[in-house]
Amino acid sequence: MVKIGPLGAAFDLDALQKNKITAMVTVDKHRLEEAADMWEARWKPVLKEALPRVRQLVPASREIFIYTPDECTELQAVYWDDICNFLDEHPAASRRVLIHGGGGHNRAPAAAIAYLMRKRAREGDTKRKGLDVVFDEVARARGNMPVTKELKAELKVWEKLLDDPLDRDPKAAFVQKMKSARSDYQVARHKANENGRRSRAEKKARAEKKARAEKKARALKEAQSEKEAG
């Protein structure tokens, strides 16, 4: 079972115990120990008190920390293989894992989707491994799915690369493939945007031309009416 939540979910002892969470994927700019110090003053005592009990449930050996700031613009997909490998190495824990970070949007759900896609692909579950299927499934489970267009694009690239032996690819080679594929997407998106802008400009020009023609026709009609009235 994979649960998704904000950074604060890692300190929710009741929820951790209820869901029997035994592993964590932290996708954020702070580790749990750092987050306890960085939180608002009124929450610091609560988090610091909860942290030892959190570590009893989820030792550091069953947590993977991926440093990604909120405003991070670098590729997220280069970390997904590490996350998947971590979860595959903890088969018992992978059924009760919390993937969390920041507000629980974008990075955490994207990582969860990437994991489920790869897991099902390797299990041969071809009907349920596709991005659209997994995306909709996670969205229904969460009630919403705030993932940026950029991350959705990376997930589309990830889907295409799932047939490759990613865990045997050198890291640099994998990163290069991801950047190349994403670059192709960005070029296509830029072209689509340019075509859209051109189409809107042409539509606006036609509308303005039509408006001028109608204005001229009205002026001629008014002049004709005045001439006949005179």
Backbone hydrogen bonds, N-H to C=O, Kabsch-Sander energy under -0.5 kcal/mol:
donor,donor_aa,acceptor,acceptor_aa,energy
3,K,1,M,-0.5
3,K,97,V,-3.1
5,G,99,I,-1.8
7,L,102,G,-2.5
9,A,6,P,-1.4
10,A,7,L,-1.6
11,F,8,G,-1.6
12,D,9,A,-1.0
13,L,11,F,-1.5
16,L,12,D,-2.6
17,Q,13,L,-2.6
18,K,14,D,-2.6
19,N,15,A,-2.5
20,K,17,Q,-0.6
21,I,16,L,-2.5
22,T,96,R,-2.5
23,A,96,R,-1.1
24,M,62,R,-2.2
25,V,98,L,-2.6
26,T,24,M,-0.5
26,T,64,I,-2.7
27,V,25,V,-0.7
27,V,100,H,-2.9
28,D,26,T,-0.7
28,D,66,I,-1.3
35,A,31,R,-3.0
36,A,32,L,-1.9
37,D,33,E,-0.7
37,D,34,E,-0.6
38,M,34,E,-1.7
39,W,35,A,-1.5
43,W,40,E,-1.6
44,K,40,E,-1.3
47,L,43,W,-2.6
48,K,44,K,-2.8
49,E,45,P,-1.8
50,A,46,V,-1.8
51,L,47,L,-2.2
54,V,50,A,-2.3
55,R,51,L,-2.5
56,Q,52,P,-1.1
57,L,53,R,-1.5
58,V,54,V,-3.1
62,R,59,P,-2.1
63,E,60,A,-1.5
64,I,24,M,-1.9
66,I,26,T,-3.2
66,I,64,I,-0.5
67,Y,65,F,-0.6
68,T,28,D,-1.7
68,T,66,I,-0.7
72,C,69,P,-1.8
79,Y,76,Q,-2.0
80,W,76,Q,-0.5
80,W,77,A,-0.7
81,D,77,A,-0.7
83,I,79,Y,-2.1
84,C,80,W,-2.8
85,N,81,D,-2.6
86,F,82,D,-2.3
87,L,83,I,-2.3
88,D,84,C,-2.5
89,E,85,N,-1.6
90,H,86,F,-0.5
90,H,87,L,-0.8
94,S,90,H,-2.9
95,R,91,P,-0.5
95,R,92,A,-0.8
96,R,93,A,-2.3
97,V,1,M,-2.5
98,L,23,A,-2.3
99,I,3,K,-3.1
99,I,97,V,-0.6
100,H,25,V,-2.6
100,H,98,L,-0.6
101,G,5,G,-1.1
104,G,101,G,-2.8
106,N,146,P,-1.8
107,R,105,H,-1.5
108,A,105,H,-0.8
110,A,106,N,-2.2
111,A,107,R,-2.1
112,A,108,A,-2.1
113,I,109,P,-2.5
114,A,110,A,-2.4
115,Y,111,A,-2.2
116,L,112,A,-2.5
117,M,113,I,-2.4
118,R,114,A,-2.2
119,K,115,Y,-2.8
120,R,116,L,-2.3
121,A,117,M,-2.1
122,R,118,R,-2.3
123,E,119,K,-1.2
124,G,120,R,-0.5
124,G,121,A,-0.8
125,D,120,R,-2.6
126,T,124,G,-2.0
128,R,125,D,-1.0
129,K,125,D,-0.5
134,V,130,G,-2.5
135,F,131,L,-3.3
136,D,132,D,-2.1
137,E,133,V,-2.1
138,V,134,V,-2.7
139,A,135,F,-2.5
140,R,136,D,-2.4
141,A,137,E,-1.9
142,R,138,V,-2.0
143,G,139,A,-2.2
147,V,145,M,-1.6
152,K,148,T,-2.3
153,A,149,K,-2.2
154,E,150,E,-1.9
155,L,151,L,-2.3
156,K,152,K,-1.8
157,V,153,A,-1.9
158,W,154,E,-2.8
159,E,155,L,-2.1
160,K,156,K,-1.4
161,L,157,V,-1.6
162,L,158,W,-0.7
162,L,159,E,-0.7
164,D,161,L,-2.0
166,L,164,D,-2.2
168,R,165,P,-1.8
169,D,165,P,-0.7
169,D,166,L,-0.9
174,F,170,P,-2.3
175,V,171,K,-2.8
176,Q,172,A,-2.4
177,K,173,A,-2.2
178,M,174,F,-2.5
179,K,175,V,-2.8
180,S,176,Q,-2.6
181,A,177,K,-2.6
182,R,178,M,-2.7
183,S,179,K,-2.6
184,D,180,S,-2.1
185,Y,181,A,-1.9
186,Q,182,R,-2.9
187,V,183,S,-2.5
188,A,184,D,-2.3
189,R,185,Y,-3.0
190,H,186,Q,-2.7
191,K,187,V,-2.5
192,A,188,A,-2.5
193,N,189,R,-2.6
194,E,190,H,-2.7
195,N,191,K,-2.7
196,G,192,A,-2.4
197,R,193,N,-2.8
198,R,194,E,-2.8
199,S,195,N,-2.6
200,R,196,G,-2.5
201,A,197,R,-2.6
202,E,198,R,-2.6
203,K,199,S,-2.4
204,K,200,R,-2.4
205,A,201,A,-2.5
206,R,202,E,-2.4
207,A,203,K,-2.2
208,E,204,K,-2.5
209,K,205,A,-2.5
210,K,206,R,-2.4
211,A,207,A,-2.3
212,R,208,E,-2.4
213,A,209,K,-2.2
214,E,210,K,-2.5
215,K,211,A,-2.3
216,K,212,R,-2.5
217,A,213,A,-2.3
218,R,214,E,-2.3
219,A,215,K,-2.2
220,L,216,K,-2.4
221,K,217,A,-2.3
222,E,218,R,-2.6
223,A,219,A,-2.5
224,Q,220,L,-2.3
225,S,221,K,-2.3
226,E,222,E,-2.5
227,K,223,A,-2.2
228,E,224,Q,-2.4
229,A,225,S,-2.3
230,G,226,E,-1.9
